[in-house]
């Protein structure tokens, strides 16, 4: 079965279809991870994104129910050099192709993914349409022209939960099936902007009673819960249009300790007076080096973001830069000691790893203790 990818600049890649039949518009991006494709697909941060995996063979360990990071697949499509139809792993329950088909996600294989990634690196991430049902470039181009893209749109509202709920599952050791679930000492309200479940598992495993709330929850509603801390989750798209979340965090600053990750980092920075901008092709993968400016140590981190905080736009002298990306010297973390708030752009909860930044959850516990 044939499949096609058409980019907004007219570039076409033709390959073979796997997964579901259909077509989908989205922003075409690339991820440099060798493993973790199931976690990537179910990460709400990838909503409306067509993901290209740079590692040439994807799917060799299959899929399983334990590796879901949310309630469904949020990615718009998946592009690989070669899909493995015969996975081998003791945890495998379904091949990647069957998994995509069951979840109505279009896959494309057999193209030169190196050429596609090089094109994106030079021209920048761009809109695209992936199709396994229609191949006429003229018609596909018309459909793609109607797709608005990510800039200036609030797509958090499409992925956040509808109702609050309490999370009570800790991290489970894969080999022993033992769940890390200590007594609950801290009450944490977690904003779901597109949350990965491993964040919730780690908070629970650090003794937190986690109450998850929708993105549009007001500061008054949060404070009514009398939390020891507030967590701001990861999420998709442009942070600037999510004005309701920015205003809420602005109202919470100084009243309760705050810890943010990814989109949560950007929303915290915006609430503190910063501005954000779109990166040329974003950071996505599990091997990005970040320097901790406080300790001088280098952390290998998992990342997924297309926007970045502009530190030069921040006139607030109370805010300090804490982490720096060593690939392009962009912002990877901030702290505002006066408001008991800190955040990082990358993903310390990465599953599968790396786990160099797990200490940030301990820092959150210490901040709540101090407050």
RODO-2510 file (C-alpha; in nm, 4 decimals, decimal comma):
residues 371
     n   res          X          Y          Z
     1     x     0,0000     0,0000     0,0000
     2     x     0,1299     0,3406    -0,0990
     3     x     0,1571     0,6422     0,1338
     4     x     0,2730     0,9984     0,0781
     5     x     0,4015     1,2956     0,2759
     6     x     0,3565     1,6434     0,1316
     7     x     0,5292     1,9387     0,2990
     8     x     0,4019     2,2964     0,2759
     9     x     0,6991     2,3962     0,0585
    10     x     0,5914     2,1384    -0,2019
    11     x     0,8454     1,8670    -0,1137
    12     x     0,7018     1,5162    -0,1568
    13     x     0,8136     1,1851    -0,0030
    14     x     0,6536     0,8610    -0,1284
    15     x     0,6739     0,5358     0,0633
    16     x     0,4709     0,2466     0,1988
    17     x     0,1723     0,2667     0,4311
    18     x     0,1556     0,0873     0,7647
    19     x    -0,0949     0,1313     1,0431
    20     x    -0,4328     0,2813     0,9595
    21     x    -0,5608     0,4091     0,6279
    22     x    -0,6337     0,7807     0,6198
    23     x    -0,4767     1,1245     0,6038
    24     x    -0,3785     1,3853     0,8572
    25     x    -0,2344     1,7378     0,8652
    26     x     0,0168     1,8446     1,1271
    27     x     0,3589     1,9917     1,1925
    28     x     0,6306     1,7586     1,0642
    29     x     0,9064     1,7141     1,3255
    30     x     1,1814     1,4647     1,4057
    31     x     1,2817     1,2755     1,7195
    32     x     1,6327     1,1342     1,7729
    33     x     1,5397     0,8681     2,0319
    34     x     1,6330     0,5058     1,9605
    35     x     1,3547     0,3684     2,1823
    36     x     1,0394     0,4919     2,3521
    37     x     0,8233     0,5288     2,0414
    38     x     0,5100     0,4222     2,2296
    39     x     0,5658     0,6820     2,5016
    40     x     0,6265     0,9407     2,2290
    41     x     0,3069     0,8541     2,0421
    42     x     0,0935     0,8758     2,3578
    43     x     0,2556     1,1966     2,4871
    44     x    -0,0087     1,4737     2,4511
    45     x     0,2769     1,7180     2,3790
    46     x     0,2865     1,5676     2,0289
    47     x    -0,0742     1,6626     1,9518
    48     x    -0,1022     1,7742     1,5859
    49     x     0,2550     1,6666     1,5098
    50     x     0,3684     1,4120     1,2501
    51     x     0,6745     1,2460     1,4030
    52     x     0,9764     1,1297     1,2052
    53     x     1,2009     0,8873     1,3939
    54     x     1,5679     0,9299     1,2989
    55     x     1,6696     0,5823     1,4179
    56     x     1,6329     0,3580     1,1099
    57     x     1,4550     0,0540     1,2633
    58     x     1,1468     0,1193     1,4758
    59     x     0,9062    -0,1310     1,6314
    60     x     1,1431    -0,4174     1,7094
    61     x     1,0189    -0,4573     2,0691
    62     x     0,6521    -0,4064     1,9852
    63     x     0,3994    -0,2360     2,2135
    64     x     0,2254    -0,3046     2,5425
    65     x    -0,0397    -0,1507     2,7675
    66     x     0,2047    -0,0518     3,0444
    67     x     0,3916     0,2014     2,8296
    68     x     0,0962     0,4304     2,7581
    69     x     0,1599     0,7858     2,8798
    70     x    -0,1982     0,9088     2,8432
    71     x    -0,5472     0,7957     2,7474
    72     x    -0,4782     0,7690     2,3719
    73     x    -0,2321     0,8385     2,0894
    74     x    -0,2099     1,2142     2,0352
    75     x     0,0484     1,2232     1,7542
    76     x    -0,0855     1,3024     1,4086
    77     x     0,1206     1,0390     1,2297
    78     x     0,4445     0,8381     1,2377
    79     x     0,7239     0,8233     0,9790
    80     x     1,0035     0,5631     0,9947
    81     x     1,2737     0,4285     0,7656
    82     x     1,1829     0,0673     0,8413
    83     x     0,8973    -0,0720     1,0487
    84     x     0,9534    -0,4063     1,2215
    85     x     0,6612    -0,6428     1,1582
    86     x     0,8004    -0,9213     1,3789
    87     x     0,8748    -0,7701     1,7227
    88     x     1,0477    -0,9752     1,9888
    89     x     1,0199    -0,8799     2,3552
    90     x     0,8755    -1,0490     2,6630
    91     x     0,6468    -0,7486     2,7232
    92     x     0,5193    -0,7259     2,3650
    93     x     0,1457    -0,7692     2,3053
    94     x     0,1014    -0,6062     1,9630
    95     x     0,3218    -0,4995     1,6717
    96     x     0,3689    -0,1273     1,6093
    97     x     0,1780    -0,1474     1,2807
    98     x    -0,1209    -0,3217     1,4408
    99     x    -0,1045    -0,0763     1,7303
   100     x    -0,1269     0,2219     1,4944
   101     x    -0,4074     0,0551     1,2995
   102     x    -0,6077    -0,0161     1,6141
   103     x    -0,5737     0,3495     1,7166
   104     x    -0,6463     0,4930     1,3690
   105     x    -0,2999     0,6458     1,3184
   106     x    -0,1406     0,6674     0,9738
   107     x     0,2158     0,5413     0,9379
   108     x     0,4652     0,5925     0,6532
   109     x     0,7766     0,3795     0,6006
   110     x     1,0386     0,3265     0,3355
   111     x     1,1323     0,6890     0,2713
   112     x     1,4778     0,8403     0,3154
   113     x     1,4271     0,9735     0,6681
   114     x     1,7790     1,1200     0,6665
   115     x     1,6865     1,3375     0,3690
   116     x     1,3608     1,4457     0,5382
   117     x     1,5350     1,5338     0,8659
   118     x     1,8099     1,7230     0,6851
   119     x     1,5446     1,9183     0,4945
   120     x     1,3654     2,0093     0,8202
   121     x     1,6931     2,1128     0,9837
   122     x     1,7713     2,3477     0,6966
   123     x     1,4228     2,4805     0,6181
   124     x     1,2745     2,4448     0,9670
   125     x     0,9798     2,2434     1,0978
   126     x     0,6838     2,2941     0,8680
   127     x     0,3261     2,1933     0,8080
   128     x     0,2636     1,8699     0,6213
   129     x    -0,0022     1,6172     0,5307
   130     x     0,0431     1,2403     0,5479
   131     x    -0,1935     1,0271     0,3402
   132     x    -0,2471     0,6607     0,2545
   133     x    -0,5816     0,7132     0,0794
   134     x    -0,5187     1,0007    -0,1631
   135     x    -0,2054     1,0777    -0,3617
   136     x    -0,2855     1,3706    -0,5867
   137     x    -0,0508     1,6519    -0,4861
   138     x    -0,2892     1,9264    -0,6017
   139     x    -0,5775     1,8123    -0,3798
   140     x    -0,3506     1,7396    -0,0842
   141     x    -0,1959     2,0848    -0,1161
   142     x    -0,5421     2,2443    -0,0991
   143     x    -0,6191     2,0542     0,2205
   144     x    -0,2838     2,1448     0,3711
   145     x    -0,3373     2,5145     0,2972
   146     x    -0,6464     2,5065     0,5200
   147     x    -0,4484     2,3719     0,8177
   148     x    -0,3675     2,6666     1,0501
   149     x    -0,0506     2,5253     1,2092
   150     x     0,0504     2,5639     1,5745
   151     x     0,1618     2,9261     1,6085
   152     x    -0,0902     3,1537     1,7790
   153     x    -0,3356     2,8712     1,8612
   154     x    -0,4387     2,7302     2,1967
   155     x    -0,4391     2,3523     2,1477
   156     x    -0,4021     2,2761     2,5190
   157     x    -0,7824     2,2877     2,5406
   158     x    -0,7932     1,9852     2,3061
   159     x    -0,5788     1,7595     2,5278
   160     x    -0,6476     1,8613     2,8887
   161     x    -0,8768     1,6551     3,1086
   162     x    -1,2422     1,7580     3,1346
   163     x    -1,2844     1,6912     3,5070
   164     x    -1,0507     1,6868     3,8103
   165     x    -0,9374     1,3504     3,9465
   166     x    -0,7035     1,2077     4,2116
   167     x    -0,3981     1,0070     4,1009
   168     x    -0,2724     0,7319     4,3315
   169     x    -0,0393     0,5084     4,1273
   170     x     0,3358     0,5090     4,1908
   171     x     0,6286     0,4028     3,9723
   172     x     0,6294     0,0275     3,9055
   173     x     0,9550    -0,1643     3,8694
   174     x     0,9329    -0,3488     3,5357
   175     x     1,1218    -0,6590     3,6507
   176     x     0,9744    -0,7119     3,9976
   177     x     0,6327    -0,5436     3,9404
   178     x     0,6858    -0,3692     4,2775
   179     x     0,5104    -0,0347     4,3071
   180     x     0,6902     0,2524     4,4817
   181     x     0,4164     0,4166     4,6849
   182     x     0,5280     0,5772     5,0139
   183     x     0,2911     0,7406     5,2655
   184     x     0,1400     1,0642     5,1353
   185     x     0,2924     1,3696     5,3004
   186     x     0,2281     1,6518     5,0501
   187     x    -0,0881     1,7598     4,8726
   188     x    -0,0095     1,8690     4,5177
   189     x    -0,2476     2,0201     4,2633
   190     x    -0,1256     1,9296     3,9136
   191     x    -0,2393     2,1327     3,6128
   192     x    -0,2960     1,9063     3,3135
   193     x    -0,1846     2,0961     3,0027
   194     x    -0,1185     1,7616     2,8300
   195     x     0,0289     1,5557     3,1113
   196     x     0,2450     1,2449     3,0827
   197     x     0,1431     0,9845     3,3382
   198     x     0,4997     0,9126     3,4472
   199     x     0,5100     1,2624     3,5988
   200     x     0,2161     1,1621     3,8168
   201     x     0,3803     0,8305     3,9068
   202     x     0,6973     1,0084     4,0183
   203     x     0,5079     1,2665     4,2241
   204     x     0,3172     0,9840     4,3943
   205     x     0,6424     0,7925     4,4496
   206     x     0,7827     1,0985     4,6284
   207     x     0,4993     1,1014     4,8807
   208     x     0,2588     1,3364     4,7046
   209     x    -0,1197     1,3145     4,7134
   210     x    -0,1831     1,4341     4,3568
   211     x    -0,5048     1,6072     4,2524
   212     x    -0,5127     1,6649     3,8748
   213     x    -0,7142     1,9603     3,7421
   214     x    -0,8050     2,0894     3,3929
   215     x    -0,5916     2,3623     3,2362
   216     x    -0,8589     2,6304     3,2818
   217     x    -0,8938     2,5791     3,6590
   218     x    -0,8848     2,9129     3,8434
   219     x    -0,6393     3,0162     4,1148
   220     x    -0,9288     3,0409     4,3601
   221     x    -1,0268     2,6794     4,2939
   222     x    -0,6658     2,5658     4,3385
   223     x    -0,6150     2,7523     4,6662
   224     x    -0,9451     2,6109     4,7954
   225     x    -0,7736     2,2697     4,7916
   226     x    -0,5103     2,4069     5,0334
   227     x    -0,2210     2,2410     4,8463
   228     x     0,1383     2,2177     4,9661
   229     x     0,2501     2,2722     4,6067
   230     x     0,1345     2,3240     4,2485
   231     x     0,2714     2,1354     3,9496
   232     x     0,2559     2,2659     3,5894
   233     x     0,2666     1,9884     3,3306
   234     x     0,4017     1,9477     2,9813
   235     x     0,1740     2,0088     2,6842
   236     x     0,1522     2,0874     2,3116
   237     x     0,1883     2,3926     2,0945
   238     x     0,2382     2,7637     2,1454
   239     x     0,2237     2,8715     2,5138
   240     x     0,1455     3,2399     2,4517
   241     x    -0,2220     3,1904     2,3487
   242     x    -0,2952     2,9916     2,6667
   243     x    -0,3689     3,3222     2,8412
   244     x    -0,6033     3,1803     3,1052
   245     x    -0,3275     2,9509     3,2359
   246     x    -0,0723     3,2318     3,2403
   247     x    -0,3062     3,4553     3,4394
   248     x    -0,3849     3,1768     3,6869
   249     x    -0,0172     3,1087     3,7570
   250     x     0,0444     3,4818     3,7930
   251     x    -0,2200     3,4841     4,0681
   252     x    -0,0679     3,1786     4,2397
   253     x     0,2923     3,3047     4,2456
   254     x     0,4176     3,3539     4,5990
   255     x     0,1133     3,1851     4,7551
   256     x     0,2238     2,8253     4,6996
   257     x     0,5428     2,6502     4,5736
   258     x     0,5367     2,5884     4,1972
   259     x     0,7263     2,3374     3,9809
   260     x     0,6865     2,3340     3,6010
   261     x     0,8000     2,1067     3,3184
   262     x     0,8110     2,1819     2,9431
   263     x     0,4961     2,3839     2,8559
   264     x     0,4578     2,4388     3,2304
   265     x     0,8043     2,5964     3,2278
   266     x     0,7017     2,8307     2,9482
   267     x     0,3753     2,9270     3,1179
   268     x     0,5585     3,0009     3,4434
   269     x     0,8105     3,2179     3,2538
   270     x     0,5285     3,4056     3,0771
   271     x     0,3584     3,4622     3,4136
   272     x     0,6871     3,6101     3,5409
   273     x     0,7012     3,8536     3,2481
   274     x     0,9041     3,6715     2,9836
   275     x     0,8247     3,6143     2,6171
   276     x     0,8511     3,2962     2,4119
   277     x     0,9506     3,2296     2,0512
   278     x     0,9379     2,9384     1,8063
   279     x     1,2544     2,7367     1,7526
   280     x     1,3592     2,6583     1,3963
   281     x     1,3071     2,2830     1,4261
   282     x     1,2663     2,2252     1,8008
   283     x     1,4296     1,9823     2,0410
   284     x     1,2982     1,6258     2,0388
   285     x     1,4918     1,3231     2,1559
   286     x     1,6479     1,1478     2,4533
   287     x     2,0089     1,2648     2,4269
   288     x     2,0145     1,6450     2,4638
   289     x     2,2994     1,7781     2,6841
   290     x     2,1964     2,0394     2,9404
   291     x     2,4268     2,2178     3,1842
   292     x     2,3108     2,2748     3,5396
   293     x     2,4539     2,6224     3,6041
   294     x     2,4349     2,5773     3,9810
   295     x     2,6366     2,2550     4,0012
   296     x     2,8293     2,2759     3,6732
   297     x     2,7222     1,9186     3,5897
   298     x     2,6032     1,8092     3,2467
   299     x     2,2752     1,6191     3,2301
   300     x     2,1623     1,4078     2,9339
   301     x     1,7960     1,4898     2,8958
   302     x     1,4794     1,3917     2,7137
   303     x     1,3158     1,6814     2,5297
   304     x     1,0102     1,7640     2,3236
   305     x     0,9369     2,1283     2,2537
   306     x     0,9105     2,3617     1,9579
   307     x     0,8958     2,6902     2,1527
   308     x     1,1454     2,8464     2,3917
   309     x     1,1647     3,1094     2,6660
   310     x     1,3548     3,4262     2,5712
   311     x     1,5616     3,5209     2,8758
   312     x     1,6549     3,8561     2,7184
   313     x     1,2872     3,9544     2,7330
   314     x     1,2734     3,8990     3,1091
   315     x     1,3278     4,2178     3,3088
   316     x     1,2398     4,0498     3,6380
   317     x     1,5674     4,0489     3,8351
   318     x     1,4260     3,7905     4,0769
   319     x     1,4354     3,5240     3,8020
   320     x     1,7626     3,3407     3,7341
   321     x     1,8643     3,1069     3,4531
   322     x     1,9445     2,7660     3,6042
   323     x     1,9905     2,5341     3,3058
   324     x     2,1360     2,5846     2,9572
   325     x     2,1092     2,3725     2,6425
   326     x     2,4615     2,2955     2,5206
   327     x     2,3550     2,2336     2,1596
   328     x     2,2255     2,5856     2,0958
   329     x     2,2602     2,7762     2,4265
   330     x     1,8825     2,8123     2,4693
   331     x     1,6968     2,8359     2,7997
   332     x     1,6376     2,5040     2,9783
   333     x     1,5414     2,6145     3,3290
   334     x     1,4592     2,9073     3,5582
   335     x     1,4111     2,9734     3,9276
   336     x     1,2406     3,2536     4,1170
   337     x     1,3474     3,2144     4,4793
   338     x     1,1326     3,5068     4,5975
   339     x     0,8161     3,3378     4,4640
   340     x     0,9156     2,9788     4,5526
   341     x     0,8925     2,8710     4,1888
   342     x     1,1184     2,6842     3,9468
   343     x     1,0856     2,5000     3,6171
   344     x     1,2748     2,3164     3,3443
   345     x     1,2170     2,2961     2,9700
   346     x     1,3119     1,9288     2,9405
   347     x     1,1529     1,6092     3,0780
   348     x     1,3050     1,4754     3,4036
   349     x     1,0288     1,2126     3,4170
   350     x     1,1485     1,0512     3,0910
   351     x     1,0452     0,6878     3,0564
   352     x     1,2449     0,5217     2,9147
   353     x     1,5363     0,7340     3,0445
   354     x     1,7620     0,9138     3,0754
   355     x     1,7176     0,9695     3,4476
   356     x     1,9925     1,2272     3,5111
   357     x     1,7360     1,4866     3,6220
   358     x     1,5226     1,2874     3,8653
   359     x     1,6619     1,5066     4,1444
   360     x     1,4205     1,7826     4,0381
   361     x     1,1328     1,5993     4,2040
   362     x     1,3372     1,5936     4,5259
   363     x     1,3955     1,9674     4,4804
   364     x     1,0180     2,0166     4,4623
   365     x     0,9752     1,8241     4,7893
   366     x     1,2448     2,0355     4,9549
   367     x     1,0796     2,3535     4,8282
   368     x     0,7459     2,2513     4,9800
   369     x     0,9215     2,1643     5,3078
   370     x     1,0934     2,5025     5,3143
   371     x     0,7750     2,6927     5,2319
***
